[in-house]
Amino acid sequence: MTRQLIINADDYGMCRAANTGITSLLRAGAISSATVMTPCPWAPDAIATASRHGWDVGVHLTLTSEWSGYRWSPLTGGASLRDAAGYFPHESRTVEEQADPEEIRAEITAQIDRAVELGLDPSHADNHMGSLYGLVTGRDFLDEVLAVCAEYGLPFRLPRTLDGMGLPPELEPFAEAAAARADAAGVVILDRLWTLPFHKREGETYESFRTDMIALLRALKPGVTEIYVHPFEDTDELRHIMPEYEKRAMELRVFTDPEVRQVLADEEIALIGWRDLRDVQRSR
């Protein structure tokens, strides 16, 4: 069984720095796909660019708005999805604790519809900050998202196993149960979902980050694995939005790095896109 890899860039459309960074990697063929945040102001620009080039782009289902000075709001009127100021809440915990399942379903449907109306042919769906998975309180919205993905014929970011994610092994039954729910809904999912820490660790440099990414690639196992990143251009805009701009710039650089490209070739890792999984789902 071959080792198949999807490299996905999250948060397309969040801001201009996200668009310029992710677009450069899609244009270079350095990543497989991206997912766009349709409630965010730069989503129309991202979708117009992706549609013009026919790139593999899905919808990054968004129920949180985490930054303090740069916020976005639901596309629907669901009161349970808003904080006191009318924005999505900052944290996934709040979503899990207060969101109404029917309002979740209406919102994620609206986000996919918005993408389609703007000209996107979505390849898949995934979830910003994991707010649909129930990872904090155990209250998830998988039934809602899987039903919507089945309706639109879209695969969804969900791993069959937590192997390699660095999570406690006692959580493995959660992954197995979630995978069974996806199978029952007819939604195609991943074998594994991997990434590296989003935050810059003490003493971390681009070179150490590249070393960690190479180790991750060499450790890939047979089946379909997705590695997701947030590759943004380091700009004044980005520095005003978030403190993690240095790590975002590292993620932008790593998949065009000749050493990383050589490892992908040497390891005979097959790069695929989410459209490949969508084709499987729609052929059943």
C-alpha positions as CSV (number, residue, x, y, z in Angstrom):
1,M,0.0,0.0,0.0
2,T,1.4,3.3,-1.0
3,R,2.0,6.3,1.2
4,Q,-0.4,9.0,-0.1
5,L,-0.1,12.6,1.2
6,I,-2.4,15.6,1.0
7,I,-0.7,18.9,2.0
8,N,-3.5,21.4,2.8
9,A,-3.3,25.1,3.6
10,D,-5.9,26.2,6.1
11,D,-7.4,29.7,6.5
12,Y,-7.4,30.8,2.8
13,G,-9.4,34.0,2.6
14,M,-8.8,35.0,6.3
15,C,-6.7,38.0,5.3
16,R,-4.6,39.3,2.5
17,A,-1.4,37.7,3.9
18,A,-3.1,34.3,3.9
19,N,-4.2,34.8,0.3
20,T,-0.8,35.8,-1.0
21,G,1.0,33.1,0.8
22,I,-1.3,30.2,0.0
23,T,-1.8,31.4,-3.6
24,S,2.0,31.3,-4.1
25,L,2.2,27.6,-2.9
26,L,-0.8,26.5,-5.0
27,R,0.7,28.2,-8.1
28,A,4.0,26.4,-7.5
29,G,2.3,23.1,-7.0
30,A,4.0,22.8,-3.6
31,I,0.8,21.9,-1.7
32,S,-2.2,19.8,-2.7
33,S,-5.1,21.9,-1.6
34,A,-6.4,24.7,0.6
35,T,-9.6,25.5,2.5
36,V,-11.3,28.9,2.4
37,M,-13.0,30.6,5.4
38,T,-16.1,32.0,3.7
39,P,-17.2,34.3,6.6
40,C,-13.9,36.2,6.3
41,P,-13.4,39.4,4.2
42,W,-10.7,38.1,1.9
43,A,-12.7,34.9,0.9
44,P,-14.0,36.4,-2.4
45,D,-10.5,37.2,-3.5
46,A,-9.3,33.7,-2.6
47,I,-12.2,32.0,-4.4
48,A,-11.9,34.1,-7.5
49,T,-8.2,33.2,-7.8
50,A,-8.7,29.5,-7.1
51,S,-11.6,29.2,-9.5
52,R,-9.7,31.0,-12.2
53,H,-6.8,28.5,-11.9
54,G,-8.9,25.4,-11.2
55,W,-7.1,24.7,-7.9
56,D,-8.2,22.1,-5.4
57,V,-9.9,24.2,-2.7
58,G,-12.5,23.2,-0.1
59,V,-14.4,25.0,2.7
60,H,-12.9,25.6,6.1
61,L,-16.0,25.5,8.2
62,T,-15.7,28.3,10.7
63,L,-17.5,28.7,14.0
64,T,-14.8,30.6,15.9
65,S,-13.1,33.9,15.6
66,E,-9.9,33.7,17.7
67,W,-8.0,37.0,17.3
68,S,-8.7,40.0,19.5
69,G,-8.5,42.8,17.0
70,Y,-9.7,41.1,13.8
71,R,-13.0,39.3,14.0
72,W,-15.7,37.8,11.7
73,S,-19.3,36.9,12.2
74,P,-21.7,34.1,11.2
75,L,-23.4,34.2,7.8
76,T,-26.7,33.2,9.4
77,G,-28.7,34.8,12.2
78,G,-28.1,32.0,14.7
79,A,-27.9,33.6,18.2
80,S,-26.2,30.6,19.7
81,L,-23.2,31.1,17.4
82,R,-22.5,34.6,18.4
83,D,-20.8,36.3,21.3
84,A,-22.0,39.5,23.0
85,A,-20.5,41.6,20.2
86,G,-22.1,39.6,17.4
87,Y,-19.0,37.7,16.3
88,F,-18.2,34.0,16.5
89,P,-16.8,33.2,19.9
90,H,-13.1,33.1,20.5
91,E,-12.8,29.5,21.6
92,S,-14.1,26.1,20.6
93,R,-15.2,25.4,24.2
94,T,-17.9,28.1,23.9
95,V,-19.1,26.6,20.6
96,E,-19.4,23.2,22.2
97,E,-21.2,24.5,25.3
98,Q,-23.7,26.9,23.7
99,A,-24.3,26.2,20.0
100,D,-27.6,24.9,18.8
101,P,-27.2,21.9,16.5
102,E,-29.7,23.2,14.0
103,E,-28.0,26.6,13.9
104,I,-24.7,24.8,13.3
105,R,-26.2,22.9,10.4
106,A,-27.7,26.1,8.9
107,E,-24.4,27.9,9.3
108,I,-22.2,25.3,7.7
109,T,-24.6,24.9,4.9
110,A,-24.6,28.7,4.3
111,Q,-20.8,28.7,4.3
112,I,-20.6,26.0,1.6
113,D,-23.4,27.8,-0.4
114,R,-21.5,31.1,-0.1
115,A,-18.4,29.4,-1.6
116,V,-20.4,27.9,-4.5
117,E,-22.1,31.3,-5.1
118,L,-18.7,32.9,-5.3
119,G,-17.7,30.4,-8.0
120,L,-15.9,27.6,-6.1
121,D,-16.4,23.9,-6.9
122,P,-15.5,22.7,-3.4
123,S,-13.3,19.7,-3.1
124,H,-13.9,18.9,0.6
125,A,-14.7,20.4,4.0
126,D,-12.7,20.7,7.2
127,N,-13.1,22.7,10.4
128,H,-11.4,25.8,11.8
129,M,-10.0,25.2,15.3
130,G,-11.7,21.8,15.6
131,S,-14.9,23.4,16.9
132,L,-17.1,20.6,15.5
133,Y,-15.3,17.6,17.0
134,G,-16.2,17.8,20.7
135,L,-12.5,17.8,21.7
136,V,-12.9,20.1,24.7
137,T,-16.2,19.0,26.4
138,G,-17.2,15.9,24.4
139,R,-20.2,17.6,22.8
140,D,-19.7,17.3,19.1
141,F,-21.5,18.3,15.9
142,L,-20.4,15.5,13.7
143,D,-23.9,14.3,12.9
144,E,-24.6,17.8,11.5
145,V,-21.4,18.2,9.5
146,L,-21.5,14.6,8.1
147,A,-25.1,15.0,7.0
148,V,-24.2,18.3,5.1
149,C,-21.1,16.7,3.6
150,A,-23.1,13.7,2.4
151,E,-25.7,16.1,0.9
152,Y,-23.0,18.0,-1.0
153,G,-20.9,15.0,-1.9
154,L,-17.8,16.3,0.0
155,P,-15.2,14.3,2.0
156,F,-14.5,15.6,5.5
157,R,-11.3,16.0,7.5
158,L,-11.6,13.2,10.0
159,P,-8.9,10.6,10.8
160,R,-9.6,6.9,11.2
161,T,-6.8,6.7,13.8
162,L,-5.1,9.1,16.1
163,D,-1.8,7.2,15.5
164,G,1.1,9.7,15.1
165,M,-0.8,12.7,16.4
166,G,0.8,12.7,19.8
167,L,-2.5,12.3,21.6
168,P,-3.2,9.9,24.6
169,P,-4.0,6.4,23.3
170,E,-7.1,6.3,25.4
171,L,-8.7,8.7,22.9
172,E,-8.4,6.1,20.1
173,P,-11.9,4.8,20.6
174,F,-13.2,8.3,19.9
175,A,-11.5,8.2,16.4
176,E,-12.9,4.7,15.7
177,A,-16.4,5.8,16.7
178,A,-16.2,9.0,14.6
179,A,-15.0,7.0,11.6
180,A,-17.9,4.6,11.9
181,R,-20.3,7.6,11.9
182,A,-18.6,8.9,8.7
183,D,-18.8,5.5,7.1
184,A,-22.5,5.3,7.9
185,A,-23.1,8.7,6.4
186,G,-21.2,7.7,3.2
187,V,-18.5,10.4,3.8
188,V,-14.9,9.7,2.8
189,I,-12.3,10.5,5.5
190,L,-8.6,10.3,6.0
191,D,-6.5,7.5,7.5
192,R,-4.3,9.9,9.4
193,L,-4.2,13.6,10.2
194,W,-0.8,15.1,11.1
195,T,0.7,18.5,11.7
196,L,3.3,20.3,13.8
197,P,2.7,22.7,16.6
198,F,1.1,26.0,15.5
199,H,3.1,28.1,17.9
200,K,6.7,28.9,17.7
201,R,8.5,26.9,20.4
202,E,11.3,28.4,22.5
203,G,14.5,28.3,20.5
204,E,12.7,27.1,17.4
205,T,14.3,28.3,14.1
206,Y,13.3,27.7,10.5
207,E,16.1,25.1,10.3
208,S,14.8,23.1,13.3
209,F,11.2,23.4,12.0
210,R,12.4,22.0,8.6
211,T,14.1,19.2,10.4
212,D,10.9,18.3,12.2
213,M,8.9,18.5,9.0
214,I,11.3,16.2,7.2
215,A,11.0,13.7,10.1
216,L,7.2,13.9,9.9
217,L,7.4,13.1,6.2
218,R,9.8,10.2,6.6
219,A,7.5,8.7,9.3
220,L,4.4,8.6,7.0
221,K,2.6,5.3,7.0
222,P,0.7,3.5,4.2
223,G,-2.7,5.0,3.4
224,V,-3.9,8.6,3.1
225,T,-2.4,11.2,5.4
226,E,-3.1,14.9,5.5
227,I,-0.6,17.4,6.8
228,Y,-2.1,20.8,7.3
229,V,-0.3,24.1,7.6
230,H,-1.1,27.8,7.8
231,P,1.4,29.4,5.3
232,F,1.0,33.2,5.4
233,E,3.2,35.9,4.1
234,D,4.9,37.9,6.8
235,T,3.4,41.4,6.4
236,D,2.5,44.3,8.6
237,E,-1.1,43.2,8.3
238,L,-0.3,39.8,9.6
239,R,1.8,41.2,12.5
240,H,-1.2,43.3,13.6
241,I,-3.5,40.3,13.5
242,M,-1.6,37.6,15.3
243,P,1.5,37.0,17.4
244,E,2.4,33.8,15.5
245,Y,3.5,35.5,12.3
246,E,7.0,34.0,12.4
247,K,5.7,30.5,12.5
248,R,3.3,31.2,9.7
249,A,6.2,32.4,7.6
250,M,8.1,29.2,8.3
251,E,5.1,27.2,7.1
252,L,5.0,29.3,3.9
253,R,8.7,28.5,3.2
254,V,9.0,24.8,4.1
255,F,7.2,23.0,1.2
256,T,9.2,24.9,-1.5
257,D,12.5,24.2,0.3
258,P,14.7,22.0,-1.9
259,E,15.6,19.7,1.0
260,V,11.9,19.0,1.7
261,R,11.1,18.5,-2.0
262,Q,14.0,16.0,-2.2
263,V,12.7,14.1,0.8
264,L,9.3,13.8,-0.8
265,A,10.9,12.4,-4.0
266,D,13.4,10.1,-2.1
267,E,10.6,8.6,0.1
268,E,8.4,8.1,-3.0
269,I,5.5,9.8,-1.3
270,A,2.5,10.2,-3.7
271,L,1.0,13.7,-3.5
272,I,-2.8,13.6,-4.0
273,G,-5.5,16.1,-3.6
274,W,-8.9,16.1,-1.9
275,R,-10.5,16.0,-5.3
276,D,-9.2,12.4,-5.5
277,L,-11.2,11.5,-2.4
278,R,-14.2,13.4,-3.6
279,D,-14.2,11.3,-6.8
280,V,-14.2,8.2,-4.7
281,Q,-17.1,9.4,-2.6
282,R,-19.2,10.4,-5.6
283,S,-18.5,7.2,-7.4
284,R,-20.1,5.0,-4.7
